[in-house]
Amino acid sequence: MTWSYSVDQLRSNPVYFIRDQIGDADSTAPLLQDEEIAQAVSANASLYAAAADCCRKIANRFARKVDQTAGTMKLAFSQAFKSYSAAAIRFDTIASQSGVGAGNLPGGVVSLFGGDAVEAGMLGTPSSIFRIGMHDNFYPVAPTGQEQVDVDQGQGE
């Protein structure tokens, strides 16, 4: 198992990007190994979803530990659990708002991997969930004129 991190490679290495996002950049107190982060990257459609998985892994490790007090010193593992659980929710929200479908990485990842990733087929072409007229409201009166209603979407006859 290895642990590595380089600020110079944040834009080119997804493991370093996630390590930076989740706050695991201290070599004296590593939270996850490179292989664990790489597994999360390969199992998820976006880097933010992978970051959420990594935060859940870390939170689960802190959940097993009890808070300890020795004199005036206190180790609050429950606070670390709450913090990483909240971070997982935050990264899940970012991943879901990016509109990433299965097999497609978010547009922001293009800048991480560069244009070569698109040519190599690493990034899918995201299909848009938006279409012209999707928020048109014809109730109570239908439009008049040369407008056409999309029959496939169930708005017309």
Phi, psi and omega in degrees: 000139183235158174226125178213155181198136176214122180298328181295339185249019181300323183279343184248345184239113182298329179295316180292323178299312180294319178302320178293317182295321184269355177082029179254054184253011181258111183292341180279343179220068182291142179259322180226151175274159179305320182295325178293319179290318179299323177296319179295322178297316182288337183270353184237157182278345180218160179292328179289325175293323177294321177297322177297317177299318179297319178297322177295321177300315181294316179300320179296326178291321178286333180295332181281346183262148178260151176296142182233143177229131176224100183067239180266354180267136181226132173254113184255083178294333179295327177292320177295320177300311180298319181295313180288330174294318177294322178295321178298318178296318179298315180292324175299319179296315178299316180297319181288328179285342180282351177071032183279127175260177181297128178088351180250134176264153182295159181301329180295339181287336178302319180290334178287318185264345181085175182292336180297332181294324179292315180295326181281354179083015180288332182249128177282166176271112183292135176273139183281138175268000181257148175213160180294131177086008185293338180251013177293136180240110183264009181273135000268355185237132178287156180292156176243156178109207188268016181286148178242140179259137180287110184291325183295336184267006175079016180263346182234189180255000000 
